[in-house]
Amino acid sequence: MQSVKDIIQQCHDQRRKDLQQRETIVSPTLHGKNPYHYIVYCARQHPLLLHDLEQADISFMPIGQAPFDQGPAYCGGSRLLRRQGTLNWEPRRWFSSWGIQVYTGTPSARDGANWHDIEFTYRAIRDAPDAVVTCVDALVNAVMNPLLTLLKDGGLRFSCRVPDYLHPNTTDAKEYIHKHLPDIDHHRDRDVYVKIIGDKGYTRWDARYEILTGSLSNPPIISKDVLFAFLDVLRELLHEPAPASELDLTDEALVDTQDFDDFDVIESLETEQVVNESLLAVQRGELSPIGIKRPRPLLEKVKHTAVEDERHLSEREAHILGIITGSMSTEKKREIEATFLDTAPIWINANTTHDADDAERYYEEQGVSVGRWKPRNYRWEQAEWIPITERMQNPFARGNVCEDAKRCDALAQKGGDPHRSICPSCPVYDACQARGYLSQFETLKEKQVIVSDIPNLFLDRRYAALVDALIVPDRISIINDSESQLMKLFSEHHLSTEILEGWLIHWSSAALGQFAKTLLNAIRITDSQHGDIAKRIRTVVQAFERLENSIVQQMCQVNCTDKAGNTIAIDTDSAILLGALDISTLKNIEKLPNVYRDSEWTLWHQLKTFFAYYTRDMDAPMFVDDGILRFWLPPRIHQKIQKLVFISPAFSEDGFKKVFPEETVSVRRVEPQETSLSGNKVFQLRSAPHISYAIANYEVKWDVFSLSEIARRFFRGIYQEMKQHPDRNQVVISSTSTRLMLKNVFDKIVSYHDLIKNTPAHPEDLRTHFEAADVYYDRINVLQSIFEAADVVWIVGTPYWPPKFIWEQAKILFGNQAEPLNYNLTMNPYQFEDERIQELYEQNAIGTLTQIVRIAGFNKASGKTLILNTPLRIPSVTDAPETELFDWEDFELAGGLNELSETIRIREKYEVEYASMDASWNRKRVEYLLGVSKAQANRILMRLRGGKLERTPFHVQIFELLSDGQKTTSEIVEAIDGNPGAIKNELTHLVEAGEIVRIQRGVYTLA
């Protein structure tokens, strides 16, 4: 370490430096509860993982960017007494953080040694450098690993842990060495030389600070006696306390800052309109509409020519056909399904009861016979409360299709076959084959077309047995998915530590037991810095490849004892028949070991397939959440399916084709002959996406979510529109944070996340899936009643998802590509550096907006107005004839919706004129059109004329101006581009020459 004397010179130099913070670096984790790695610049050239600080028992909080370089407003209270780590603060805080503050005292204690920071102020270094040098030098030499930091204002900080001591949190105690200022009235005013921060305190660490020696994660330990022995020597030299009569003997009580609502709730938008001189100039006719400063347009209307005739879709030869429908109504999408029927029957396997009822009702109205697949738990909630003896006397009376649904589903999840082990002994077995669950396998075979809302029904090997039982030659399979997420074509797989622990118990000395033990060790590593879970699991699979046959065999068997007391390894169904396993109750079934029924598709096969497809560990979609290993496998079309049709409102054409690289794929865009928006008026913003982070701009106001300036303009305009037209029923859709902020302003403001259907598609959790989806539809039914009554619907801002959600999708879709993924992004604007990930985010947003437009009823009702404040291209909306693209400046010029169309038309006329501008234009027209100065207009014309602009002499310009009549000096100076003094000199010269006449002071005319 350099000498302390040299460090003192650095302190002086620091005062003259312009120091900057550095933004926290965020990247996705591969392991653990926290979805992100945060690398924080706690000091210059010292970036640290927050995980490392947690491992060092350091309590910390995020801070914002200067001037908001403090912690959140709710960082005090009980937080001062308990350790705070990464998960104690919302991810948005870390995404917008520029450093940290470390809690001193007990929250950052280790083994009874409490954290203390001793800060030597620049005033002490300036006034008594030798004394400070002596003290700091003694402290540094007293420990093995000194932690000395140069503060941003030129001071020094010595950080340490002190065993069995906690420095009090009072002003006199904290300001340990100071000089009293008797000339100042307030007795607390003083020059502070040394501060000791201990109990209930915190100190700042960011890139403006420089660690001179030591490590933040490893502060020294020093005894109280040694610490104060050196500090007290300095205290004797510098300390000048106030006279006893002036001392305030009461300690300062710490304000207990309680947690509070993290939103700046806005009670009213009744504020004075911001006066914009440019808008007023346009309204006065002094400036063209395009002379106003506007954001750069990102969107323009495109006329699609490749629109398919929906009557000939079924004639395509491709193995897989993708159909993009835009925001069509559900009924219209059913019409597209029907083009594949040719009046033949259809089988519907819907994702939810609501979807199935809707489809069945539609086809019955069309006179089409519908066969409908119903899972075992279909309407089970209607029957389960009835005593079993009563149910068995009149089976399926409540619309249910199985009288023992819970046991059957539980056994199937454990790897058993209810058809073999439960159904044959069921009292209503014959009735079930005639009209219950089992009857479907025969009655549905005659159907020509299968339609499902489950995206990966025909693509997931786990559904193979069901598809095998129902697929017949020449049958067309249709997936009609409303969510537009290509990742849902991939199958998600789960492996719980509970299953691995079961294998470890039942196969402890066998290959499967050793494999399970090694997997458990790999999954349970909690060090997020070394959280490459895909790499660890790949290594385990490679290590056990020589035992593959044994592992696969044991995954399909239970290791049990027969009635004779012999240990046998057999499949679950055989063990049940032998009486080795008891399935008489649901609880007994839940205790059974987990096995795989398909010996060619076990966990082993799934992992091998995963690692063969995703060869790069960093980009492989494998995660551990709460002890559950999650990973995804690519879609593989069932071998018996001859034609698969995928209908979706807004998926990416290129992305869809890349999902099936080995198949013949055709993608077609279909729109109804009558546009889905017919009879409605649509306005769409053409610039700036304005996601929720731009609407609720937390980077401007660090403490709470608060409306940004552009958001205030949006909502002020909407509010004024509502006031002007109280007879119109208007609904606003925006982000959750905006809804919370404006809930007291707008009667009807809905979060777009309330309108997004986001249900899982795990075969092992279909019951929960159905129930969750039906809750979604119940919520939508309530909201649709609001939309049906609405005259105007505003959608403000672009839907947003946490980066983890997008990163996960990117890994699934692009993790196998040759080019590695780049996960870097900026939060405001929300922009991913990797074009693939950015496009994926936009596709998600487009899909959601398309779904919202459909739910809001614009494809069924007429006479409504939709305003979309997002520039993303929405299929069947953006390019529809009813849609007009606008800037918010157009809305402000128009003063509301009534005149908006005319304002847009006028602005477009001027844009056409601007596009035709050439060298023949005069300067005044350029000034008027573009709102530029004379000099700027001349420069524009000079560029158009391809050279230096020929300047017209002053006297010629003056004669031309006066030919229209008398002019004042100011009018002449304003009209001529040149030095005002030179123009006035020319006027004097022309008067003296008798060529013009001065009528009165400052007024001229031709002679």
Protein Blocks (a to p, Z undefined) as FASTA:
>chain_A
ZZfklmmmmmmmmmmpccddddddddddfedjblbdcdddfbghiacdfklmmmnopacd
dddddfklccdfklgmjllmpccdfklpcfklmmmggbdcddehjllggehiacdddddd
fklmmmmmmlmmmmmmmmmmmpmbdcddddfkopacdddddehiacddbfklmmmpacdd
fkbmblkbccdfbdcdfehiaddddfkbccfbdcfklccdddfklmmmmmmmmmmmmmcc
ddfklpcfbdcdddddddddfbdcdfbfcbcddddfklmmmmnopacfklpccdddfbdc
dddfbbccfklmmmpcbfbdcddebjadfklmmmmmmmmnnopacddddfbfklmmmmmm
mmmmnopacdddddfkgoklmmmmpcfklmmmmghklopabfblmmmmmmmmnopafklm
mmmmpmklmmmmmmmmklmmmmmmmpmbdcdfbfklmmcfklmmmmmmmpcghiacdddd
fklpaklmpccddddfklmmmmmmmmmmmmklmmmmmmmmmmmpmbfklmcfklmmmmmm
mmmmmmmmmmmmmmmpccdddfkopacdddfklmmmnopacckbmklmmmpccddfblkl
cfklmmmmmmmmmmcfklpccddeehiacddddddddfklmbdcdddfkbcfklmmmmmm
mbccdddddddfbdfkgoiacdddfehjkpaklmmccklmmmbgcddfklmmmmmmmmmm
mmmmmmbccdddddfklmmmmmmmpmbdcdfklmpccddfdfklmmmmmmmmmmmmmmmm
mmmmmmmmpmbdcdedjddddfklmmmmmmmmmmmpmbdcdfbdcfbdcddfblklmmmm
mmmmmmmmmmmmmmnopmmbghiacdddbfbdcehklmpmklccddfklmmmnopaklmm
mmmmmmmmmmmmmmmgcfkbcfklmmmmnopafklmmmmmmmmnopacddddfklmmmmm
mmnoccdfklmmmmpgcdfklmmmmmmmmmmnopaccfbghiacdZZ
